[in-house]
Amino acid sequence: MRTANIPLQEIFEEIPREKREETRLSFAISNRLDTLMREHGLNKQQFAKALGKRPNEITRWLSGEHNFTIATISMLSTFFGQPIITVQ
């Protein structure tokens, strides 16, 4: 099998900057949710039940690939009593 001899940085630079930023923000939100869940002693099942969601939806949120709406971010901020994201 042949392998490409392209430096990883070169491949990375081919990804549009907007997509890289979108991915970074998605993972930052999922990491924040994971942290808040741990701080509140919630596992996925408990968190899902408290929000009236299915556990598989929480799994998607924590995957870093979910496209959160403002409504969802707002609901999560209210639930935890602190911001999920901050805007400057």
Beta strands, then each sheet from edge to edge (+ up, - down):
end
